[in-house]
Amino acid sequence: MNRIETDETGAVFMNIPCRLRRSGRRVMLIGPESSFEDFKNESLARAIIKAYQCVHMLETGKFGTVLELAQALKTDRSAVARTLALVNLAPDIVTAVFNGTAPETLTMAKLAGGIPDDWREQREAFGMA
């Protein structure tokens, strides 16, 4: 069961139960309602994880700006900004990505075109309405 919580500082945390699965040298994060074989979009799942890690580094003060974070990651600021936008995805869309139930049309390329602010609009735009 997914939980969205806030702490005393107002930071928002989303808990999604999942498990790790090894495949050769790779480790995959698998949601509770999917199997290893069902997992379709590992790159999107990895990008979502990276987005939350980046937000955490900014919120905790490890990096003061997106530019500093981008320099530490050895990438450009716009790539970090695109990654950070993934934290605005609706929780059910994130869950579907990790469960392997998101539409195959939901890709990083499609998300790069922009993510609507409204979760209802996201569901419609990404074929999950």
Secondary structure, DSSP 4 states (H G I P E B T S, - for coil): --EEEE-TT--EEEE---EEEEETTEEEEE-TT--GGG---HHHHHHHHHHHHHHHHHHTTSSSSHHHHHHHTTS-HHHHHHHHGGGGS-HHHHHHHHHT-S-TT--HHHHHT---SSHHHHHHHTT--
